[in-house]
Amino acid sequence: MAITPADIEQLTFSASKQGYDTEEVDAFLEELAGEVDAMLQKIMDLKSRLTASEQALDAARAQVAQLEAQGSSSEIVSVQASNVTIASERQISQALIAAQQTADRMVADARDSADKIKNDADQKAREVIRQALAEKQNELDEIDRLKASREDFRTQYKQLLQHFMDDAESVFPDQILSSTSGSAPRYDMPKVTETVDASATVYVPASDGALDDLD
């Protein structure tokens, strides 16, 4: 399907993050549409000139036919007219070919530029998505690490509490730990015996085991 200047002017691209400047793209497409329109006008002008040349050729051929009917001198005129006609047709044909090639090249360049813009935008969009996924994965890894640290701390804390409980059971008597009265534990004072000598009254523990109970 042929591309017209109107198609180029109305061509739009979907916006993407970190893509090309849409105003610059629109300005380029507008300039390109103007160039293509000028080239098409030139082609139409050449076609008009070709039509006029064909009409002149028909008139020349009619004149040559008339001269041929008048005598032998008409052969020279016919050859000259034919040479002029062939040269004109060749020039017009070359001009049309050059104009068409220029128009085709401009359209191809426009397509290449549009494809490059789209590919660059797609590549940048993929890069943004890749970075976002990488950041999300890093956050998930950090969450997993924090969960593991929390579990390690919980385990160590439980072990520490169990260690304190084991130490308490080994230090305090069972009847003290099992008391449910809510009052402070009651310790019995060691028994003492009174001895009197000539100088003073001395209180002596009844046994050494009582001191051990206080430690």
Secondary structure, 3 states (H helix, E strand, C coil): CCCCHHHHHHCCCCCCCCCCCHHHHHHHHHHHHHHHHHHHHHHHHHHHHHHHHHHHHHHHHHHHHHHHHHCCHHHHHHHHHHHHHHHHHHHHHHHHHHHHHHHHHHHHHHHHHHHHHHHHHHHHHHHHHHHHHHHHHHHHHHHHHHHHHHHHHHHHHHHHHHHHHHHHHHHCCHHHHCCCCCCCCCCCCCCEEEEECCCCEEEEECCCHHHHHHC
